[in-house]
């Protein structure tokens, strides 16, 4: 069975763009969606209602406070237990671990700059015990490799991308396209960065099919990020 996953930073909870975001999700027809910049309060209720109408009847319940950003995982089929990765993080709702029938998924929305360091360290500690299992971490890492995922060398935390690969988790898109320059987010100065990623354990990477960024939505103004889509043989 082929399973499609979509990870997308929907920018500030979606706001007035929510109906267009829902239309885009319908077009991509993913089995599981991981949405970052998911916000608590009324925004969360509207988003979950839109997802339910699309058939995503199962959602994580770890909503951030109103006006704060986190991550939401929604699926068309039931999943098992889910929880934050580390309750000791300043905003633990930014990383949510979900147990599916054949793999573990960690939805990611890391903060900017050096504020993301404890999140990276918590993630690496969590997945170290999963290196022999089928697991993936997917979402907005706000992290990129110098002169490859960005034009310059702004990000001082890029070494964590190497650290997670050293324990057996593959940057799936980069492993397929080692020299390609393609960006998933653009700043207001129009500088491009590839900061949305999927890191898969060895066993799960072996089951992975296509992976790509859909830039149509970003260009159309639905978000400032491009969705990341990948397929797995579950």
N, C-alpha and C positions, 0 to 999 in steps of 0.2 A: 504494500500500500504506500502510495506517495503522499506525503504530508507537506503542505506549504506553510511556511512561517513568514510573518511580516513584522518588522520592527520599525517604528517611526516616532520621531519626536514631533508631536502635533502642535507645539508652540502655545504656551500659556493656556493649556486645557482645551484648545480648539476655538473657544469664543464664538463669534458670529460665523466662523468658517465651518462650524460643526457639520452642517448638512452636506457641504461639499466634501469634507473629510469622509463622511459616511459613504458618499457616492464612490469615492476613490477606493475605500475598503471593499465595497461591493464588487467593483471591477476586478480587484486583485484576487478576491475569493480565497483568502488564506484560511487555513484550519485553525491557526493560532495567531493572535496579534499581540505584540508587546508595544505599548504606547507610553512614551516618556513625555515629561511635562504634563502629566496627568495631575489635575488639581482636585482638592477636596471641596466639600460644600456643594452648592447647587450645580456647579460645573460638573462635578463627578456624577450627579444624578442624571443630568442631561446626556452625558457621554454614555453611561451604562444603558440608558434607555435606547439610545441610537444603536448601540452594539447588540442589544437584545433583539431589536427589530431585524437585524441582519443575521440572526441565528446564533450569535455568541451568547449562549444562555449561561455560561459558567465564567465567572470573573473572580479575580482575587479581591479580597475584602480589606486590604491594608491601605486605606485611603489616607493621604496626607491631610494636614489641617487646611482649612480654606486659605487660598492665595499662595500656598506652598506647593512645590512641584515634587512629584514622585513618579512611580511607574505602575502601570496596570497591565496585567496579563489576562486575556480573554480567549476562550476556546469554544468550539462548537460541540466538543465532547467532554464528558466529566474528567476532572483530574483529581489527584489525591491531595495529600497535605500540602499546605503552602505557608510560608513564614518569611520574615525578614532574614537576611543573611547574618546580620550582627546587630543585636539590640543596643550595643554600646556606641554605635555610630551617632554623630550629631543629628542626622536625619535618616533613620534606618529604613524608612519607606522608599528610599531611592534604589534599593537592591532587594528584590523579592525572589525567593527560590520556590519553584513549583515542581511537584513530582507528577510526571505523566507516566503512562503505563510502561513505556519502553525507554524513557530517558528523563533526566533531570534538566530543567531549564531555569536559568537565573536571568531575570529581566533587570536591565541596568539603566540608571540615569545618574551619572556621576556629576559632581559639581565642577566648577571651573578652577583653573590654576592649581596651586598647591593644596587647596582645600580637598582635592580628590585623593590625596595620598592615603589617608586612613581607609578609604573605600577600596582602593586597589589592594592594600595590604589585607583587608578583611576578605576580599574576593579570592585572592591567591591562597590564603589560609583555608578558605572553605572548599575550593576546588582541588586542593592538593590531595585530599582524601578520595577524590572522585576520578583521579587520573586513569584508573583502570576500568572505569565505568563509562556509560554513555551519558555524557553531560555537555551542556553548552551554556555560555554566557553571551547574551545578545542585547544590543541596545545602543544608547548614546553614552560613550565612554569619555567624551570631551578630551580625547587623547589622540595624538597622531605622531608619526615618525618624521623626523626632520628631513627636509629635501626630498621627500617621497610622498607622504600624505599631506604635506604642506610645502609651500614654495621656499620657506626659510627654516629657521630653527627656534621657534618661539616656545614650544612645549618642553618644560623641564621635567616632565614625568613620563616621557616616551619609553624610558627603560623598563617600565612595568609591562609594556607590550612584549618585550623580549623575555621578561621574567615569567610571564604566564605561558609563553611558548616553551620555555625551558622545562616546565613541568608537564609538558605533553599536550597542551591545548593550542590548536592551530588557528591562526588568523585565516579563515577559509578563503575570503575574497583575495587577500594578498597572495596566498599560496597558489591561486589560479592565475593571477595576473601580477607577477613579480615586479614588473617595470612600468605598469600602467599608472598614469596620473589621472585620477578621477576623484572628484570631491563630493561629499555628502552634505556639506553646509558651507554657506558663504557669509562672511561678515558684512556689516554695513559698508565697509570699504571695498567690498567685492573681492576680498581675499578668500581663496578656497581652502578647505580642510576636509580630510576624510576622517571623521571622528565617530562614525557609527559603524560598529563592528559585530562580527560573530566569531567567537572563539570556541572551537569544538574539540572535545577529547578525541584521541586517536581512533577509538572504535566508532564513534559517531561520525567523525569526518569521513571515514570509509563508506558510510551510508549516505553521504551528501550528494545531491545532484547539482542543479544550477544554483548560482548565487549572483545577484545583480542589484544595482541601485536603479530605482525608477525616478528619473529627474523631472518628469512631466508635472508632478504635483508641486514641486518646489518652484519651478518656472512659472506655474499658474498662480502662485501666491497662496496655496493652501497651508503652507508652512515654510519655514526657512531651511528645513531639512528635507532630504530625499529619503523615501522609504527604502529599506534594505529587505530584499526578498530572497529566501532560499528554500530549497526542497530537500526533504529527507525521505529515505526509504525506511519506514517505521516497522 
